[in-house]
Amino acid sequence: MLGDPLGADARCYGVSDVSGTRGGPDNVRYVGPVLDDPNWAKGRPWTLPSGGHPVLLVAMSTTFQDQIDCLQRVIDAVATLPSRGIVTAGTALDPTTLYARANTIIESAAPHSEVLKQACVVVTHGGHGTVVRALAAGVPLVVMPHGRDQADNAVRVTTRNAGVSINRNAQPATIAAAVRRILDDPRYRQAAKKLGRSIRRDAASGALVTELETASVVSQRPAPNRGDASVFGCGDE
């Protein structure tokens, strides 16, 4: 969110259909998502395990949220499924702390925009960036919230039938069952594709550029007595 949170002006870089409303205060506008891969993942080489089984993308936070044990349980779950898993450990973790299985490959980073073209399911902590990119690609999710905004994101996914949410402490059998549930029911993918159309529409609208240009003009005006305008993030990866 960009602007003065105390009332002057604010612009939310999110997706109205995912956030649950197109309304809101007069000083808040939804201007669409940022779908670009982060610079540290853009163009990185990556591979998939061989074979023709469905591709699962496993992506937790790019910041440390005590997710190593959760990631390992997801990897162990993927090992029980007829699937191919690619795990992006993120910049906060050493990938060598995770034990890969025969049908998984662990990368420190990969361009999700490319991986999602082949993925059937995303298993994630539910950070805003990962959720929106997955839905933009029409890929349903298994969300395992760790904190921050992630439980809210999980509710937004599940209420639109674009995925399921399970506890971050779920054991491999429960995780595998959640993945199978999505793979076996095409309605999850249909719902994710419907949301994806809205997300891509918002991203292509040009509203973000327009609002940023307006914000630039506003920022050149004298600041109010209570201090300068502030810049706030909209969620982690």
N, C-alpha and C positions, 0 to 999 in steps of 0.2 A: 504494500500500500504506500502510495506517495502522497504527501501533503501534510496539512496541519491536523493532527488527530483530535485537537481540542475544539475544532469546529469550522475553521476557515474553508478548507477544501480537501477532498480525499478522493483518490482513484484506486480501485481495487483491481489488481491484475489477476483475475480469476475467471471462472466460467460460470455464467449465470445458471445454466441448467444443472450443473453439478453442485453449485453452492445452494441451490434450492429456491432462488428468488430472482426476479428481474427488477424488483422494486427496491426499497430501502430509502434511507435519508437522501435529501436533495443534494447533499455534498458527496455522495458516493456513486460512482459509476463503474459498472463491470465492463471491462474493455478487452477481455479475451486472455488466453493463456500465452505463455512463452514456451514453445515446444522444441527449441533448439537444444541439441546435446551440449552439455558443459564443455568448456575448452579442454579439460583434462581427459575427457572421454572421446571427443570428436576425432575420427580418423584412426582410432586405435585398432590394431589387428585383433581378430577374435576367430574362434573356431567352434564348431559343434561336434559332439560325439557322432560317429558314423551311424548310419541306419536310417530307417524311415518312420520311426515312432514320433509322436507329437513332441514339440519343443516346449519346454517350460523355462521361463526366465525367472530366476530367483534374485531379487534385488532388495536389500535392506538399506539402511541409511548410509549416506556418505559421511556422517559424523558418528562418533562413538556413542552408542546407546546400549552398551552391554549386550550386543546382539550375537556374539560368537556362538554361544550354546544354541540359540534359536536357529541360526544358519545351519549348524551341523545337524540338528534334528530335521530340518527341511531337506538337506542333502540325503539323509538316511531314509526319509520318506520317498523321495524321488527314486531311490535305488530299488524300491519295491514295486514300482510302476513300469509298465511298458512305455517308456518315455526317454527323451534326451534332455538333460538339464544343463543350462549355462548359468553359473553363479557369478555375479559381479560383487566382489567383496567390499568395494568402496575404498576411498583414500584413507580412511581411518583405521583399517585393519590390515594385518599382514596375511595374505592369502595362504601362506604356508602353515598357519595355525588351524586351517580347516583340512579335513580328510576327504578327498574326492573319492567317489565311487566309480564303478566301471562305466556308468551311463551319465556321468557329470563331468563338466570341465569348469574349473574355477579360474576366473580372471580377476585381476585387480580392478579393471574397468573395461567397458566396451560401449560402443555407441548404441544406446537403447533404440534409437530410431531405426537402426538397421536390424537389430535382433528382433524387434517387435514385428517386423514384416513376416517372420517365420514362426513366432510364438503362438501357442494356443491358450496358455494360461500364464499369468504373472503371479508369483507368490512374493508378497512384500509386507513391510511394516506399515505401509499406508501413508508415507509422506506425500505431500501435495504434488511435487514434481513427478514422482513415479506413477501415482494414480492418474494424473491428467494425461501423461504421455501414453500410458497403457490404453486408456479409454479412447484417446484420439486415434489410436491404431485399431480400435475395435476389439481389444483383447480383454476378456474378463479376468477378475482378480480373486485371489485368496488373500485376505488382509489379516495381518497379525499385529494389531496396534501395540506400540511400545510406549507412547506418551505424546506430549505436545498436541498437535491438531489431529493426530492419526485416528483416534476413536471417532471423531466427528466425520473425518473422511470416510471411514469404514461404514458409518451409518448412511452416508450419502450414496455409497456404492450399493449397499444391500437393499435400501428402500427402492432403488431403481432396478433391482434384480440383475445388476451387472457383475455380481460376484457374491462371495460369502465372507464372513468374518469369523475367526476363531481366536482363542486365547494364545498369547505369545508363548505360553508355557506348554502348549499342546504337544503331545507325544507324536512320534512319526506315524503311527497308525491313524490318528485323527487327522493329521495333515494330509496324508495320502487319500483318506476318504473324502476330504474337502476338494482335493484336486479332481478325483474321479467323478464327484458330483457335478462339477462344472463340465468336464469332458463329455459326460454322458447325457447332458441336458442342453440342447442347442439354444434354449431360450436365454441362457446367460450370455452367449456370444451375440445373439440378436439384440439384446438390450444394450450390450457394450457398443455395438456398431451404431445403434440409434444415438447414444450419447456422443459417440465419436463424430457423427455428422454435425452435431451442435457445436462441439469443441472446435472442429476444423473451420466451421463457418465463422465462429467468433474470432479465431486466430487470423482469418483472412479478411476480416472486416475493415482493417485499417484504423479501428477506434483507438488502439494503443498509441499509434503514432500521433494521431490528432490530440489526444489527451496529454501526451508528453510535450507536444509543442505548446499547448495551452499552459501547462505547468511551468514551462520555461519562461513564458511571458509573465505569469503570476510571480515567479520567483525573483523577477527583476524589480518588483515593487518594494517599497519600504516594508520591513518586517514589522508585525504587530508588537506591542510592548511585551507580550508574554514570551517572546523569543522566536528563533528562526523555525521555519518549517522543518519537519523531520522526514526521514525515509525509513520505511519499515519493510521487512521481508514478508512474503506470503507463505512460507512453509519450506521445509527442507526437501531434499530429494527423496 
